[in-house]
Amino acid sequence: MNSPAFDLEPAASALEALVSGISDDQLDTVTPCGETTVHLLLAHVIGFTEAFRKAATKEMIGRAQLPNALAPDLGLGEWRTVIPAQLEALVTAWREPAAWEGETQVGGVELSASQSAVFALDELIIHGWDLARATSQSFVPDSNDLNILLSMLRDTPVEGTPGLFGPVVPVPDNAPLFDRVLGLTGRDPDWSAHREGSLA
């Protein structure tokens, strides 16, 4: 069996800390992720943490999968307990050597297990940044994790990847590592909720 190539725990813990710092009055705040609000992005976190846990266990292979609803109803306070529990389950699932073997499925898409793990890491870190910027919190991912994402993203076409990333935002080659990663996902590293609001 292959040993896990990396651990999702640092990224998951950072996201969990962010979630604990979100107040109810921030749920309608816009995020850097398109026009998605904090509320909708938290719903997406609930969806992708479970989807990528199932990718690790491979329990959805061969099963019909319904389209993911972006915004399930979040009961008052429910997300505060659901997200930490699902993050823990996600980390635990990807610590099993068998999770990294063969092919798996996420949202009905077939891909290698190792690719799925990198996409899970991407979701944790990039949406962590989205939530951090929207709610004025600090977010500093592990540099090893960022290098993994940079390797995946460095060949992203300038027009972006439809359904995944928007058009690349130009970032200087000597910019901080995280800024370069963000630019390749179509995000402006200088985005802020305050500036966004002032332009509205």
TORPA-4810 file (N, C-alpha, C, O; in nm, 3 decimals):
<nodes>
NODE_1_0.083_-0.120_0.000_0.000_0.000_0.000_0.087_0.126_0.000_0.194_0.128_0.061_M
NODE_2_0.040_0.229_-0.069_0.111_0.356_-0.069_0.086_0.431_0.062_-0.025_0.428_0.115_N
NODE_3_0.190_0.496_0.112_0.172_0.581_0.229_0.112_0.714_0.184_0.136_0.758_0.072_S
NODE_4_0.033_0.778_0.272_-0.021_0.909_0.235_0.090_1.005_0.194_0.193_1.014_0.261_P
NODE_5_0.068_1.077_0.084_0.170_1.169_0.033_0.178_1.296_0.118_0.284_1.357_0.127_A
NODE_6_0.067_1.334_0.179_0.065_1.450_0.268_-0.056_1.437_0.359_-0.144_1.354_0.337_F
NODE_7_-0.058_1.519_0.462_-0.164_1.514_0.562_-0.254_1.637_0.545_-0.204_1.749_0.534_D
NODE_8_-0.383_1.617_0.544_-0.477_1.728_0.530_-0.502_1.803_0.661_-0.571_1.904_0.662_L
NODE_9_-0.444_1.753_0.770_-0.474_1.812_0.901_-0.436_1.959_0.914_-0.517_2.036_0.968_E
NODE_10_-0.318_2.004_0.868_-0.287_2.147_0.883_-0.389_2.238_0.815_-0.432_2.338_0.873_P
NODE_11_-0.427_2.204_0.693_-0.524_2.286_0.620_-0.663_2.277_0.684_-0.734_2.377_0.693_A
NODE_12_-0.700_2.158_0.729_-0.831_2.140_0.792_-0.839_2.216_0.924_-0.941_2.276_0.956_A
NODE_13_-0.732_2.212_1.001_-0.730_2.283_1.129_-0.738_2.433_1.110_-0.807_2.503_1.185_S
NODE_14_-0.668_2.483_1.008_-0.672_2.626_0.979_-0.813_2.669_0.939_-0.860_2.775_0.981_A
NODE_15_-0.880_2.586_0.858_-1.017_2.618_0.818_-1.112_2.612_0.936_-1.200_2.696_0.950_L
NODE_16_-1.093_2.513_1.023_-1.179_2.501_1.141_-1.166_2.625_1.230_-1.265_2.675_1.284_E
NODE_17_-1.043_2.674_1.246_-1.022_2.793_1.327_-1.094_2.914_1.267_-1.151_2.996_1.338_A
NODE_18_-1.091_2.923_1.133_-1.161_3.033_1.066_-1.311_3.025_1.090_-1.375_3.125_1.122_L
NODE_19_-1.365_2.907_1.075_-1.510_2.888_1.091_-1.554_2.928_1.231_-1.660_2.989_1.248_V
NODE_20_-1.472_2.895_1.331_-1.508_2.929_1.469_-1.508_3.080_1.493_-1.569_3.128_1.589_S
NODE_21_-1.440_3.155_1.405_-1.434_3.300_1.420_-1.537_3.376_1.340_-1.536_3.499_1.339_G
NODE_22_-1.627_3.305_1.272_-1.731_3.371_1.191_-1.854_3.397_1.277_-1.904_3.308_1.344_I
NODE_23_-1.901_3.520_1.274_-2.020_3.557_1.350_-2.144_3.551_1.262_-2.134_3.556_1.140_S
NODE_24_-2.259_3.540_1.325_-2.384_3.530_1.250_-2.408_3.652_1.162_-2.469_3.641_1.055_D
NODE_25_-2.361_3.768_1.206_-2.386_3.889_1.127_-2.294_3.900_1.006_-2.303_3.996_0.930_D
NODE_26_-2.203_3.802_0.988_-2.116_3.801_0.871_-2.164_3.705_0.763_-2.102_3.696_0.657_Q
NODE_27_-2.273_3.634_0.786_-2.317_3.529_0.693_-2.357_3.583_0.556_-2.346_3.512_0.456_L
NODE_28_-2.403_3.707_0.551_-2.445_3.764_0.423_-2.334_3.843_0.354_-2.358_3.905_0.251_D
NODE_29_-2.214_3.841_0.411_-2.101_3.913_0.353_-2.054_3.844_0.226_-2.047_3.721_0.221_T
NODE_30_-2.022_3.922_0.124_-1.973_3.865_-0.001_-1.830_3.816_0.017_-1.755_3.873_0.097_V
NODE_31_-1.792_3.712_-0.056_-1.657_3.656_-0.049_-1.587_3.677_-0.184_-1.651_3.717_-0.282_T
NODE_32_-1.456_3.650_-0.191_-1.385_3.660_-0.319_-1.428_3.553_-0.420_-1.390_3.560_-0.537_P
NODE_33_-1.505_3.455_-0.376_-1.547_3.345_-0.462_-1.671_3.387_-0.541_-1.783_3.349_-0.506_C
NODE_34_-1.650_3.464_-0.648_-1.761_3.513_-0.728_-1.853_3.601_-0.645_-1.807_3.689_-0.573_G
NODE_35_-1.981_3.576_-0.656_-2.079_3.651_-0.577_-2.125_3.569_-0.456_-2.227_3.600_-0.395_E
NODE_36_-2.050_3.466_-0.422_-2.089_3.377_-0.315_-2.077_3.445_-0.179_-1.975_3.508_-0.150_T
NODE_37_-2.180_3.431_-0.097_-2.176_3.487_0.038_-2.108_3.388_0.133_-2.085_3.272_0.099_T
NODE_38_-2.077_3.437_0.251_-2.019_3.349_0.354_-2.113_3.233_0.381_-2.069_3.119_0.394_V
NODE_39_-2.243_3.261_0.389_-2.343_3.156_0.413_-2.333_3.046_0.306_-2.328_2.928_0.339_H
NODE_40_-2.332_3.086_0.181_-2.326_2.988_0.072_-2.193_2.912_0.072_-2.189_2.793_0.041_L
NODE_41_-2.086_2.981_0.106_-1.956_2.915_0.105_-1.945_2.814_0.220_-1.883_2.709_0.204_L
NODE_42_-2.004_2.845_0.334_-2.007_2.748_0.444_-2.087_2.624_0.403_-2.050_2.511_0.438_L
NODE_43_-2.196_2.646_0.329_-2.273_2.533_0.277_-2.187_2.448_0.183_-2.194_2.326_0.185_A
NODE_44_-2.107_2.516_0.101_-2.017_2.444_0.009_-1.913_2.365_0.086_-1.879_2.254_0.047_H
NODE_45_-1.862_2.422_0.196_-1.765_2.350_0.280_-1.827_2.221_0.332_-1.762_2.116_0.332_V
NODE_46_-1.951_2.229_0.377_-2.020_2.108_0.424_-2.028_2.005_0.312_-2.010_1.886_0.336_I
NODE_47_-2.057_2.051_0.190_-2.067_1.959_0.078_-1.935_1.896_0.038_-1.927_1.774_0.020_G
NODE_48_-1.829_1.978_0.025_-1.705_1.920_-0.027_-1.630_1.837_0.077_-1.560_1.743_0.040_F
NODE_49_-1.643_1.869_0.206_-1.575_1.787_0.306_-1.631_1.645_0.306_-1.556_1.549_0.322_T
NODE_50_-1.761_1.632_0.289_-1.821_1.499_0.284_-1.789_1.430_0.151_-1.762_1.310_0.149_E
NODE_51_-1.792_1.506_0.040_-1.764_1.446_-0.090_-1.622_1.391_-0.096_-1.601_1.281_-0.148_A
NODE_52_-1.525_1.465_-0.044_-1.387_1.417_-0.049_-1.357_1.312_0.056_-1.263_1.233_0.040_F
NODE_53_-1.434_1.308_0.164_-1.422_1.194_0.256_-1.465_1.066_0.184_-1.399_0.963_0.193_R
NODE_54_-1.576_1.076_0.111_-1.623_0.960_0.036_-1.526_0.923_-0.077_-1.517_0.806_-0.115_K
NODE_55_-1.455_1.022_-0.129_-1.354_0.991_-0.230_-1.242_0.907_-0.169_-1.189_0.817_-0.235_A
NODE_56_-1.207_0.935_-0.046_-1.102_0.858_0.022_-1.147_0.714_0.046_-1.069_0.621_0.027_A
NODE_57_-1.272_0.696_0.089_-1.322_0.562_0.118_-1.367_0.489_-0.008_-1.385_0.367_-0.008_T
NODE_58_-1.385_0.567_-0.117_-1.429_0.512_-0.246_-1.569_0.452_-0.239_-1.606_0.366_-0.319_K
NODE_59_-1.647_0.499_-0.143_-1.780_0.442_-0.125_-1.881_0.485_-0.229_-1.989_0.426_-0.238_E
NODE_60_-1.848_0.587_-0.311_-1.942_0.633_-0.412_-1.912_0.577_-0.551_-1.985_0.606_-0.646_M
NODE_61_-1.807_0.498_-0.565_-1.774_0.443_-0.697_-1.888_0.354_-0.746_-1.931_0.262_-0.677_I
NODE_62_-1.936_0.383_-0.867_-2.041_0.303_-0.927_-2.181_0.339_-0.882_-2.278_0.278_-0.927_G
NODE_63_-2.194_0.436_-0.793_-2.326_0.476_-0.746_-2.371_0.602_-0.819_-2.290_0.688_-0.853_R
NODE_64_-2.500_0.611_-0.842_-2.555_0.733_-0.903_-2.542_0.847_-0.804_-2.571_0.831_-0.685_A
NODE_65_-2.497_0.962_-0.853_-2.477_1.076_-0.765_-2.558_1.194_-0.816_-2.549_1.234_-0.932_Q
NODE_66_-2.638_1.249_-0.726_-2.719_1.364_-0.761_-2.632_1.489_-0.766_-2.531_1.497_-0.696_L
NODE_67_-2.670_1.587_-0.847_-2.593_1.712_-0.850_-2.587_1.774_-0.711_-2.684_1.771_-0.636_P
NODE_68_-2.472_1.831_-0.678_-2.453_1.893_-0.548_-2.530_2.024_-0.539_-2.514_2.111_-0.625_N
NODE_69_-2.611_2.039_-0.438_-2.676_2.168_-0.414_-2.574_2.258_-0.346_-2.514_2.220_-0.245_A
NODE_70_-2.555_2.376_-0.399_-2.454_2.466_-0.343_-2.494_2.515_-0.205_-2.408_2.536_-0.120_L
NODE_71_-2.623_2.533_-0.183_-2.665_2.598_-0.059_-2.773_2.522_0.015_-2.889_2.563_0.013_A
NODE_72_-2.739_2.411_0.081_-2.839_2.348_0.168_-2.872_2.443_0.282_-2.793_2.531_0.317_P
NODE_73_-2.991_2.425_0.340_-3.032_2.514_0.447_-2.943_2.494_0.569_-2.935_2.383_0.621_D
NODE_74_-2.878_2.598_0.614_-2.794_2.590_0.733_-2.877_2.633_0.853_-2.914_2.750_0.866_L
NODE_75_-2.906_2.539_0.941_-2.979_2.574_1.061_-2.894_2.665_1.149_-2.771_2.660_1.143_G
NODE_76_-2.957_2.748_1.229_-2.885_2.842_1.313_-2.788_2.767_1.403_-2.828_2.689_1.489_L
NODE_77_-2.660_2.792_1.382_-2.557_2.729_1.464_-2.517_2.589_1.422_-2.416_2.537_1.468_G
NODE_78_-2.596_2.525_1.333_-2.568_2.387_1.294_-2.432_2.372_1.229_-2.359_2.277_1.258_E
NODE_79_-2.396_2.466_1.143_-2.269_2.459_1.073_-2.150_2.467_1.168_-2.041_2.421_1.135_W
NODE_80_-2.171_2.525_1.284_-2.061_2.539_1.380_-2.017_2.404_1.436_-1.902_2.389_1.477_R
NODE_81_-2.106_2.308_1.438_-2.070_2.174_1.485_-2.048_2.076_1.370_-1.964_1.987_1.379_T
NODE_82_-2.124_2.093_1.262_-2.114_2.001_1.149_-1.978_2.013_1.080_-1.914_1.911_1.052_V
NODE_83_-1.932_2.135_1.054_-1.807_2.153_0.980_-1.686_2.096_1.055_-1.608_2.023_0.994_I
NODE_84_-1.667_2.125_1.184_-1.553_2.065_1.253_-1.556_1.912_1.252_-1.452_1.847_1.235_P
NODE_85_-1.675_1.854_1.270_-1.687_1.707_1.269_-1.651_1.650_1.133_-1.582_1.548_1.123_A
NODE_86_-1.698_1.716_1.027_-1.669_1.666_0.892_-1.522_1.687_0.855_-1.465_1.605_0.783_Q
NODE_87_-1.461_1.794_0.901_-1.319_1.815_0.876_-1.237_1.705_0.943_-1.142_1.653_0.883_L
NODE_88_-1.272_1.670_1.064_-1.201_1.563_1.133_-1.216_1.430_1.060_-1.119_1.355_1.045_E
NODE_89_-1.338_1.402_1.013_-1.361_1.277_0.939_-1.284_1.275_0.808_-1.233_1.171_0.767_A
NODE_90_-1.275_1.391_0.742_-1.199_1.401_0.616_-1.052_1.371_0.639_-0.993_1.292_0.565_L
NODE_91_-0.993_1.431_0.740_-0.852_1.409_0.770_-0.826_1.262_0.802_-0.730_1.203_0.753_V
NODE_92_-0.912_1.205_0.885_-0.896_1.064_0.925_-0.904_0.971_0.804_-0.825_0.878_0.793_T
NODE_93_-0.998_0.997_0.714_-1.015_0.911_0.596_-0.891_0.912_0.508_-0.851_0.808_0.456_A
NODE_94_-0.828_1.030_0.491_-0.712_1.040_0.403_-0.582_0.999_0.470_-0.476_1.002_0.407_W
NODE_95_-0.588_0.961_0.597_-0.470_0.906_0.664_-0.458_0.756_0.643_-0.358_0.695_0.680_R
NODE_96_-0.560_0.696_0.583_-0.555_0.553_0.552_-0.476_0.532_0.423_-0.509_0.593_0.321_E
NODE_97_-0.373_0.449_0.424_-0.295_0.427_0.301_-0.379_0.386_0.182_-0.349_0.424_0.069_P
NODE_98_-0.485_0.307_0.205_-0.570_0.261_0.095_-0.641_0.375_0.025_-0.680_0.362_-0.091_A
NODE_99_-0.659_0.488_0.094_-0.727_0.602_0.033_-0.651_0.655_-0.088_-0.711_0.712_-0.179_A
NODE_100_-0.520_0.636_-0.089_-0.433_0.692_-0.193_-0.414_0.599_-0.311_-0.341_0.632_-0.405_W
NODE_101_-0.477_0.483_-0.308_-0.457_0.384_-0.413_-0.568_0.388_-0.518_-0.684_0.413_-0.486_E
NODE_102_-0.530_0.363_-0.643_-0.627_0.343_-0.749_-0.705_0.467_-0.788_-0.658_0.580_-0.774_G
NODE_103_-0.825_0.442_-0.838_-0.914_0.548_-0.885_-1.027_0.570_-0.785_-1.056_0.484_-0.703_E
NODE_104_-1.089_0.688_-0.794_-1.203_0.717_-0.708_-1.298_0.808_-0.783_-1.277_0.838_-0.901_T
NODE_105_-1.403_0.854_-0.715_-1.502_0.943_-0.775_-1.534_1.057_-0.680_-1.545_1.037_-0.559_Q
NODE_106_-1.550_1.176_-0.737_-1.597_1.293_-0.662_-1.704_1.360_-0.747_-1.676_1.404_-0.859_V
NODE_107_-1.824_1.369_-0.695_-1.931_1.432_-0.771_-1.957_1.367_-0.905_-1.996_1.434_-1.001_G
NODE_108_-1.935_1.237_-0.913_-1.957_1.165_-1.038_-1.840_1.169_-1.134_-1.846_1.106_-1.240_G
NODE_109_-1.734_1.240_-1.099_-1.616_1.250_-1.186_-1.511_1.149_-1.140_-1.478_1.143_-1.022_V
NODE_110_-1.460_1.070_-1.235_-1.356_0.973_-1.203_-1.218_1.037_-1.214_-1.190_1.110_-1.310_E
NODE_111_-1.133_1.010_-1.116_-0.996_1.060_-1.118_-0.914_0.975_-1.024_-0.967_0.896_-0.947_L
NODE_112_-0.782_0.991_-1.032_-0.697_0.911_-0.945_-0.716_0.956_-0.800_-0.750_1.071_-0.774_S
NODE_113_-0.693_0.864_-0.708_-0.708_0.897_-0.568_-0.613_1.009_-0.527_-0.652_1.098_-0.451_A
NODE_114_-0.491_1.007_-0.577_-0.394_1.111_-0.540_-0.437_1.248_-0.594_-0.418_1.349_-0.526_S
NODE_115_-0.494_1.252_-0.714_-0.546_1.379_-0.767_-0.659_1.430_-0.679_-0.669_1.550_-0.653_Q
NODE_116_-0.744_1.340_-0.635_-0.857_1.378_-0.551_-0.807_1.441_-0.421_-0.865_1.539_-0.373_S
NODE_117_-0.701_1.387_-0.364_-0.646_1.442_-0.240_-0.595_1.584_-0.261_-0.613_1.670_-0.175_A
NODE_118_-0.532_1.609_-0.376_-0.482_1.744_-0.405_-0.599_1.841_-0.422_-0.592_1.955_-0.377_V
NODE_119_-0.705_1.796_-0.488_-0.822_1.882_-0.503_-0.887_1.911_-0.368_-0.937_2.021_-0.345_F
NODE_120_-0.887_1.812_-0.279_-0.938_1.836_-0.144_-0.855_1.942_-0.072_-0.910_2.030_-0.006_A
NODE_121_-0.723_1.932_-0.087_-0.634_2.032_-0.027_-0.663_2.171_-0.084_-0.666_2.269_-0.011_L
NODE_122_-0.684_2.176_-0.214_-0.715_2.303_-0.281_-0.843_2.364_-0.224_-0.848_2.484_-0.195_D
NODE_123_-0.945_2.283_-0.207_-1.072_2.333_-0.154_-1.053_2.389_-0.013_-1.105_2.496_0.019_E
NODE_124_-0.980_2.318_0.070_-0.958_2.361_0.207_-0.885_2.495_0.213_-0.924_2.586_0.288_L
NODE_125_-0.779_2.507_0.134_-0.695_2.626_0.142_-0.757_2.746_0.070_-0.762_2.856_0.125_I
NODE_126_-0.803_2.726_-0.052_-0.854_2.840_-0.128_-0.984_2.893_-0.069_-1.002_3.014_-0.059_I
NODE_127_-1.073_2.804_-0.030_-1.197_2.852_0.032_-1.172_2.902_0.175_-1.247_2.984_0.227_H
NODE_128_-1.066_2.850_0.238_-1.026_2.907_0.366_-0.987_3.053_0.350_-1.025_3.138_0.431_G
NODE_129_-0.910_3.081_0.245_-0.871_3.220_0.217_-0.994_3.305_0.185_-1.005_3.418_0.231_W
NODE_130_-1.086_3.249_0.106_-1.209_3.321_0.073_-1.281_3.365_0.202_-1.322_3.480_0.215_D
NODE_131_-1.297_3.271_0.294_-1.368_3.301_0.418_-1.288_3.398_0.505_-1.345_3.485_0.570_L
NODE_132_-1.157_3.382_0.506_-1.073_3.470_0.587_-1.084_3.614_0.539_-1.101_3.706_0.620_A
NODE_133_-1.074_3.634_0.408_-1.083_3.770_0.354_-1.221_3.831_0.378_-1.233_3.949_0.410_R
NODE_134_-1.324_3.749_0.362_-1.460_3.801_0.378_-1.490_3.840_0.522_-1.570_3.931_0.546_A
NODE_135_-1.425_3.773_0.617_-1.455_3.797_0.758_-1.340_3.864_0.833_-1.339_3.869_0.956_T
NODE_136_-1.242_3.915_0.757_-1.129_3.991_0.814_-1.052_3.911_0.918_-1.022_3.959_1.027_S
NODE_137_-1.020_3.785_0.882_-0.940_3.700_0.970_-0.807_3.667_0.903_-0.793_3.677_0.781_Q
NODE_138_-0.710_3.629_0.984_-0.580_3.589_0.934_-0.584_3.443_0.889_-0.654_3.361_0.948_S
NODE_139_-0.510_3.412_0.783_-0.507_3.275_0.732_-0.371_3.252_0.667_-0.340_3.311_0.563_F
NODE_140_-0.290_3.167_0.728_-0.154_3.141_0.678_-0.137_2.990_0.660_-0.108_2.920_0.757_V
NODE_141_-0.157_2.939_0.537_-0.145_2.795_0.513_0.000_2.746_0.526_0.095_2.825_0.521_P
NODE_142_0.014_2.617_0.541_0.145_2.553_0.545_0.214_2.569_0.409_0.153_2.548_0.305_D
NODE_143_0.342_2.605_0.411_0.415_2.629_0.285_0.427_2.502_0.201_0.425_2.510_0.078_S
NODE_144_0.440_2.387_0.264_0.446_2.262_0.187_0.315_2.239_0.112_0.316_2.195_-0.003_N
NODE_145_0.204_2.269_0.177_0.074_2.255_0.111_0.063_2.350_-0.008_0.011_2.313_-0.113_D
NODE_146_0.113_2.472_0.009_0.108_2.569_-0.100_0.193_2.524_-0.219_0.155_2.546_-0.334_L
NODE_147_0.306_2.463_-0.192_0.390_2.413_-0.302_0.321_2.300_-0.377_0.337_2.288_-0.499_N
NODE_148_0.245_2.218_-0.307_0.167_2.113_-0.373_0.065_2.175_-0.467_0.049_2.130_-0.580_I
NODE_149_-0.004_2.279_-0.420_-0.104_2.346_-0.504_-0.039_2.417_-0.621_-0.094_2.415_-0.732_L
NODE_150_0.076_2.479_-0.600_0.144_2.549_-0.708_0.182_2.451_-0.819_0.170_2.484_-0.937_L
NODE_151_0.227_2.333_-0.781_0.263_2.231_-0.880_0.142_2.190_-0.963_0.154_2.166_-1.083_S
NODE_152_0.026_2.182_-0.897_-0.096_2.145_-0.969_-0.142_2.257_-1.061_-0.192_2.231_-1.170_M
NODE_153_-0.125_2.381_-1.017_-0.185_2.495_-1.086_-0.096_2.563_-1.189_-0.145_2.642_-1.269_L
NODE_154_0.033_2.534_-1.189_0.126_2.616_-1.268_0.099_2.612_-1.418_0.140_2.704_-1.489_R
NODE_155_0.030_2.510_-1.467_-0.002_2.503_-1.610_-0.144_2.548_-1.641_-0.196_2.522_-1.749_D
NODE_156_-0.208_2.617_-1.546_-0.344_2.666_-1.568_-0.345_2.765_-1.684_-0.266_2.860_-1.682_T
NODE_157_-0.432_2.747_-1.785_-0.438_2.843_-1.896_-0.485_2.980_-1.848_-0.555_2.990_-1.747_P
NODE_158_-0.447_3.084_-1.920_-0.480_3.221_-1.876_-0.630_3.243_-1.868_-0.676_3.328_-1.791_V
NODE_159_-0.706_3.169_-1.946_-0.852_3.185_-1.941_-0.914_3.110_-1.824_-1.035_3.116_-1.802_E
NODE_160_-0.832_3.039_-1.748_-0.881_2.963_-1.634_-0.930_2.826_-1.674_-0.911_2.782_-1.788_G
NODE_161_-0.992_2.758_-1.580_-1.046_2.624_-1.605_-1.195_2.627_-1.574_-1.234_2.632_-1.458_T
NODE_162_-1.280_2.626_-1.678_-1.424_2.636_-1.656_-1.475_2.535_-1.553_-1.441_2.416_-1.559_P
NODE_163_-1.555_2.583_-1.460_-1.610_2.498_-1.357_-1.520_2.482_-1.237_-1.562_2.432_-1.133_G
NODE_164_-1.394_2.526_-1.250_-1.299_2.514_-1.139_-1.241_2.649_-1.100_-1.255_2.694_-0.986_L
NODE_165_-1.173_2.714_-1.196_-1.104_2.839_-1.167_-1.136_2.943_-1.273_-1.152_2.912_-1.391_F
NODE_166_-1.145_3.069_-1.228_-1.167_3.179_-1.321_-1.040_3.215_-1.393_-0.936_3.152_-1.371_G
NODE_167_-1.043_3.316_-1.480_-0.923_3.360_-1.552_-0.811_3.394_-1.455_-0.835_3.450_-1.348_P
NODE_168_-0.689_3.359_-1.494_-0.573_3.383_-1.409_-0.555_3.532_-1.383_-0.564_3.613_-1.476_V
NODE_169_-0.530_3.567_-1.257_-0.498_3.705_-1.220_-0.346_3.718_-1.221_-0.279_3.649_-1.144_V
NODE_170_-0.289_3.805_-1.305_-0.143_3.818_-1.311_-0.083_3.857_-1.176_-0.128_3.952_-1.111_P
NODE_171_0.019_3.782_-1.135_0.090_3.807_-1.010_0.239_3.801_-1.040_0.282_3.708_-1.109_V
NODE_172_0.320_3.895_-0.991_0.465_3.892_-1.019_0.529_3.761_-0.978_0.488_3.698_-0.880_P
NODE_173_0.631_3.721_-1.053_0.701_3.596_-1.024_0.766_3.597_-0.887_0.787_3.492_-0.827_D
NODE_174_0.800_3.717_-0.836_0.865_3.726_-0.706_0.766_3.754_-0.592_0.806_3.785_-0.480_N
NODE_175_0.638_3.742_-0.623_0.535_3.762_-0.520_0.538_3.647_-0.420_0.592_3.540_-0.451_A
NODE_176_0.482_3.666_-0.300_0.475_3.555_-0.204_0.409_3.432_-0.265_0.324_3.442_-0.353_P
NODE_177_0.449_3.317_-0.216_0.400_3.190_-0.269_0.247_3.183_-0.270_0.188_3.142_-0.370_L
NODE_178_0.184_3.223_-0.162_0.038_3.214_-0.155_-0.027_3.306_-0.258_-0.129_3.270_-0.317_F
NODE_179_0.030_3.424_-0.280_-0.024_3.516_-0.381_-0.020_3.452_-0.519_-0.114_3.467_-0.597_D
NODE_180_0.089_3.382_-0.549_0.100_3.317_-0.681_-0.003_3.206_-0.697_-0.062_3.190_-0.804_R
NODE_181_-0.024_3.131_-0.590_-0.126_3.026_-0.594_-0.265_3.088_-0.614_-0.343_3.040_-0.697_V
NODE_182_-0.294_3.192_-0.540_-0.425_3.257_-0.551_-0.449_3.311_-0.691_-0.558_3.294_-0.747_L
NODE_183_-0.348_3.376_-0.749_-0.363_3.429_-0.884_-0.397_3.322_-0.985_-0.475_3.346_-1.078_G
NODE_184_-0.339_3.203_-0.968_-0.366_3.094_-1.062_-0.506_3.036_-1.046_-0.556_2.967_-1.135_L
NODE_185_-0.570_3.065_-0.933_-0.709_3.020_-0.915_-0.809_3.128_-0.958_-0.930_3.112_-0.942_T
NODE_186_-0.756_3.239_-1.013_-0.844_3.347_-1.057_-0.880_3.446_-0.949_-0.977_3.520_-0.963_G
NODE_187_-0.802_3.448_-0.841_-0.831_3.539_-0.731_-0.727_3.650_-0.723_-0.609_3.630_-0.751_R
NODE_188_-0.774_3.767_-0.684_-0.687_3.882_-0.664_-0.636_3.876_-0.520_-0.716_3.889_-0.427_D
NODE_189_-0.506_3.857_-0.498_-0.455_3.847_-0.361_-0.482_3.970_-0.276_-0.479_3.962_-0.154_P
NODE_190_-0.509_4.084_-0.340_-0.536_4.208_-0.267_-0.684_4.230_-0.238_-0.721_4.335_-0.185_D
NODE_191_-0.769_4.132_-0.272_-0.913_4.148_-0.250_-0.943_4.169_-0.102_-0.881_4.107_-0.016_W
NODE_192_-1.036_4.256_-0.074_-1.084_4.273_0.063_-1.232_4.305_0.058_-1.280_4.368_-0.036_S
NODE_193_-1.304_4.262_0.161_-1.448_4.288_0.167_-1.474_4.438_0.176_-1.573_4.487_0.122_A
NODE_194_-1.387_4.509_0.244_-1.405_4.655_0.259_-1.395_4.724_0.124_-1.477_4.809_0.089_H
NODE_195_-1.292_4.685_0.047_-1.274_4.747_-0.086_-1.388_4.709_-0.178_-1.437_4.792_-0.255_R
NODE_196_-1.431_4.581_-0.171_-1.541_4.534_-0.254_-1.668_4.614_-0.226_-1.741_4.654_-0.317_E
NODE_197_-1.692_4.637_-0.096_-1.810_4.713_-0.058_-1.804_4.858_-0.103_-1.905_4.918_-0.137_G
NODE_198_-1.683_4.913_-0.101_-1.669_5.054_-0.138_-1.689_5.078_-0.286_-1.717_5.190_-0.329_S
NODE_199_-1.676_4.968_-0.366_-1.693_4.981_-0.510_-1.836_4.956_-0.554_-1.874_4.987_-0.667_L
NODE_200_-1.914_4.902_-0.464_-2.052_4.864_-0.499_-2.139_4.987_-0.520_-2.258_4.975_-0.550_A
</nodes>
